[in-house]
């Protein structure tokens, strides 16, 4: 079993920190969280089952040195139309799916960041119509979906109960099965005894299969369910079955500018107004303050588009977020707190499109922290798309909150009013170290 820290490094191969016979993924099964088991070491647990009320969490961040100049992130750069652009590692934080459809789900894996969506299956399904053209209705570059790593099956969540009705892009050619997008088959996801059918008029679909884990020391095998691939005849495809499509996620910006970094500003030589919180994020020092929105300003135009924070504090704006550390800090504030991401009202008569989201302070949207991996918010993951007949109600999807509730993680544009706002300003320099 692979255990990784939330900050990335593999933690499974360091036995000195684990309690004896851990990690075993045994009791309560599906043990994906690690806790400190007293003085004995670390234990893998199923947090929801073993500790339904939660546990205290230990947080960690790199210390910032006191001496100036401070170290700042260095980027590889390229030129585009006379501008300096930064190259960043491909992560779901700086990628997005096609912006004009709510059907796509973003998934990061060892293969990069891809988007998956489901389309209707034409009946009867034949070799002639089972082609990439089925996916082009969503995006011209979309193809029948291939799967190469376990994480890519994450697009099924929370559609787990529908997994058995999803057809994938594996086709029969020259007596063997291949991915229709011609990507190599680096890992087999066949169910036991599959492929069972080796006929030309066959498709491959996902099915949840119950398996049993290998016994480990002091822990017998445990049953578990996972999605695997099975064959079926095309003539047996049912009307409620869907076809999985896949496209590579695109960068948020064609040219991501260099960040607003300052290696001469530290937590020791800067100051914030009384009542504000000072933090060094994204290679600069910022001040944050959560304030109530006055009732007279509690509408989209006054609270968001005209930026309530800027109305109250000359040098402040509704918070924009530009790096992972800042994102997680903003998540620590109470839910339903307005941040500066919004769609300007001039787009209220346009088709809803995620690419229209902007920060009120004018900074580039070079990072996104939507609720795309936490619990779905009733009617899906963020960003939420308005219904086709929304009319003037479309504005209710134009503002963004840090999160919708404490049980969720990530930004949401599901309307919950204009009660509180998170303001942000640059910290002022008081002295030079």
N, C-alpha and C positions, 0 to 999 in steps of 0.2 A: 504494500500500500504506500502511495506517495503522500507525504504530508508536507505542505509548504506553509511558510509564514505568510501572513496577510500582506507583508511587504515584499514577498517574492521568493526568498531563498528556500531551498529544500531543507526540511527539518527532520526527515524520516531516518537519515543515515547517521545520526549522532546519538549513539546509545547511552552516553553518559548522563543525558538529561532525562531519560525516560524511566518510569517505574518498571520493575521487572515484568517481562512479557508484554510490554507496551511498545508501540501501538499495535492493537490486535483487531480493531474494528469488530468487536465481538458483542458484548452485552448491549442490548437495545438496538444493535446493528446501526448501520448508517451513521457511524461515529465520525463526524467531520469537524468537531471542535475540540480544542485541547485546553485542559485546566491544570492548575497546579495542585497535585494531590498531597498536601501537607509537606512534610520534609522528605518524602520518598522520591518525588520527581513529577514528571508529566504523565497525564492520562488522556487518552482519546475518549470522548464521550459524545452521546447524542444529547445536545444541550436541551432541545425542546422536550424530550421525554424525561431525562434525568433531573433537569432543573427548570421546570416550567416557569418559575418566577425569575429566571435569569441569575447571573452571577456578576460580582464586581469585575470590571475589566481593567487590565493594566495597559496603559498607553505609552508609546515611546516615540520620540522624534530626535533627530540629530541635534546636539548642542551647537550653538553658534559661538564661534570664538570671539573674544573681546577686542583683539587687536585689529586695527585697520591697516590696509584694506581687507575686506571680507572676501571670501571665495564666492564666486557666482557661477552659475551653470554656463558651460561653454557648449556652443552648438556648431555643427557643420552648417555651412551656409551655401546658398546658391543665389544667383541673380535672376530676376524676372522683371522685364520692362523697366530696368534701372533701379529696382528695389532690392534690398537685401532680405532674403527669406531664410528661415531656419528649417533645417531637417530635424525631425523628431522621430524617436522610435514609434512604430505603429502600435497604438493602443486604442481601446474603445473610448478612452477619454478624448481623443483627438480625431475620431472618425464618426461618420454618420451614415445612415442608410438613405436610399432615395427619399427625398424630402416631401414628396407629394402624396404619399400613401401611408396609411396606418397599419398595413398588413405586414410590413417588414419587422423582423426581430434581429438585433445585432448580437453577434457571438464572437468572442475572442478565443483563439486557440493557438496551438503551436504553429498553425499554418497562417496566422495573421488574423485579420478582422473581416468577417463576412456577414452578410445579411441574408436571412431566410424568410420566405413567404410561401403561402399555400394558394394554389389556384384550382379552379374546378376541373374535373376530369371529363373530357369529351367521351360520349358513349355513342356507339361502341368504341372502345379504345383499341387501336390497331398499331402495327409497326409504322404505318405511314403517318399517323397523326401524333404519335408519341415522340415529339421532337422539341428542341429548344424554343420553337415558335410559341409553344404554350406559355412560356415564361416572358416572352417579349411584350405581352400586354401590360406587364408591370414595369419593365425596364428593357431597353434595347440590348443591354449587355448581360441580362439575366439568363441563366442556363438551368437545365434540370440538375437538381442538387446532388453533389457528391459529398461523401463523409470520410474523413481521414483520421480524426482524433475523437476521443470520447466527448470532449468538451463541446464539439460541434452539435451533438445531440441535445445540448442545452436549449436549442430553439424550441423544443417540444414543451418546455415548462411555460405556463401551467396547463398545457394541452395534453397532459399525460394520458388522460382517459381516451383521447382521440388518436393516440399514436398508432393503433392498429389499422387506421384508415388512411394512412399517408404513404403514397408511392414515391420512391426515390429514383434518381437518374442512373440506375444501373441497367445496362442493356445486354442482350445476348448477341454476340458476333463471333463468327468462325468457331463455333463450338464452345465458347467461353464467355464469361461475364466481364464487362468492362464498364467504367464510368463514362457516361455519354459526353462529358466535357473533356475527355481524354487525359484527365489527371491520373497519376499512377496510383495503384492500389497498395498503399504502404501498410495497411492494417485491415485484417478481415473482421467484419462484423456479422458474419453469417451465424444464424442460430444453429444449434446442434442438428446434424443430419442434413444441413442445407449446403449448396443448392440442391433441392430435391427434384426440380423440373429443369430439364435442359432442352427445351423446345423453343422455337423462334417466337411463338406467340405467347411469351411469358413476360411478366413484369415483376419487379421486386418491391416489396413493401415493408414497412416497419411493423414489428409486433413486440409487445412487452412479453418477455419470456421469464419464467421463474427459474432461477438457478440456485445453487447452494455454494456458499463460500467454502474454501479449503479450510479444514480444521487447523487450528494453531495451538500452541502450548496452553493447556488449561482452558481451552475454549473450543467447543465442537463447531462443526459447520453450521451456518445459519442460512435460511432461505432469503433470497432477495430477488427483486425484479429489475430488469434492465431492457432497454430497447435493442433489438437485434433485427437482422434482415431475413426475410423469407420470400420464397417464390410463390407466384400464383398465376393462373391462366388469365390472359387478358379478357376472355369472355366472362370470367367470374367477377370482374371489377364491378362494384356497386355504385349507384349514383351519389352516395354520400362520401365517397372516397375523394381525397384531395391529392394533388401532385406538388411536391416540394421543389421550390426554385431557390436559386442562390446567386448572389452577385457580390463582388468585392466591395467592402465599405469604402466610401470616398473620403478624402481629407475634408476637414471643416472649411479650410480656406486653401485656394490654390497657392497663395504665398502667405505663410504665417510669419508675421513680422517678429523682430527680436523683442523680447519682453522689456518692460519698463524696469530695468534693474539698476541698482545703485550700490556699489561695493563700499561706499564711504558712509553709509547710514547703518547704524547698529541700534540695538535696543538700549544702549547706554548713552548715545548722544542724540536721542530724539525724544520728543514729548508729544502726548496727546491731550486733548481737553479733559477736564475733570469728568469722571464718569464713563470715559471711553476705554476700551481695551486695546492695548498695543501688542502687535504681533509682527514678526518678520516672516513674510511668505513671498514666494515667487521672486526672491532676491531683492526685496525692498521692504520697507517698514510702513505698516498701515495701522490706522485707528478704526475701531468698529464700535457701533452703538445701536442697540435695538430700541426703537421708540414707538409709542402708539401713534397711529394716524388720527388726526383730529377729525371729528365727525363731518365737518364742513368740506373736508378734502377726501372723503372716503368714496371715491369713484375712480374709474380707470384713468380718466384724463388728468385729474389733479394728483392722485396718489402715485401713479406709475408714469404716464407719458410726460407729464410736467415735472416728475421726480420730486416727491414730497420731501425727501432728505435735503435736496438742493434748495427747496423753498425755506427750510428751517435753518440750515447751516450753509453758508455761502460756499465753503470749500468741500462740501460733502455731496455724495451721490448715493442712490440706492446701490448696494454692494454688487460689484462684478467679481467674477471668480475666474482665476486663470491658472491654477495648478492644483495638484491633488491635495497638498497639505492645507491649502486655503479652503478647498471644498469640504474636507472632513471637519475643519474648524467651524464652518458655517452650519454643518449638520448638527453641531452641538447646541445650537440655539433652539428655542421652542419651535414646534411646528407652526405652519401657516404664517411664516414670516416672509414678507415680500422681499425679493431681491430685484436687481435691475434688469433682468432679462425680460423682454417683452416683444410683441409685434406691434409696430406703430399703427395707429388707427386708420391711416390712409390705405391699409390693406384690408379693411373690413369688408369690402365688396369683392375681394379677390378670392380665388380658391385657396383654402388653407394650405400653407406650405411652411415647413419647419425652417427653411433657409431664410425666412423673413424675420426670425428672432434677432434682436439687437440688444446691446447693453445701453442703458440710458446715459452712461458717462462717455459713450462714444468709443470705448476700447473694443478691439476685435474679439469676435467669438472664436477663441482659439482653444477652448476647453469646454466640455459639456459633462454635466453630472446628473442627467435625468435618472428617474427611478426606472431602470431597465433590467435590474437583476434582483430586486427585493420582491416583496409580495405584490402581486398585481392589485391595482387600486379599484377593484370591483369590475370596472369595464375595460380593464387592460392596463398596459404600462404607459408611462409618460414618454414623450409628450402625447397628450390626448387630442384626438382630432374631433372637431365638432360634427354633429350630424348634418346630413346634406341639406336639411330644411331649417338650419339654425337661424337664418335671417340675421336680425340685429343682435341676437344672443351669441353670435360668433365672438364678440368682444370678451365674453366670459372665458375664452380659451387663450387670451392674448397676454395675460400676466403670469408670472412664475413665482412659486414659493420655494423655500429651502427644502421643505418636505411636507407631506400632507398630514402626517401623524407620527408619533414616536415609534410606532410599529413598522414604519416604512423607512427606506433609505434612498435619498436622491430627490432631485427637483421634481416638482409637479406643477402643471398648469390647470389642474382641476379646481374650479372656482370655489373659494371658501371665504370670500369677502376681502375687505381692505382694513384690517384692524391694526397690524403691526408691521414695521418696516425695519430692515437692517441697513444702516447707513455706514459709509466707508469714506475715509479721507486719508491723504498722505500724512504721515507723522512729520512734524516740524523738527529741524535740526537745531539743537541748543548749543552744542560745542563740538569741537573736533578733537577726537582722541589722539 
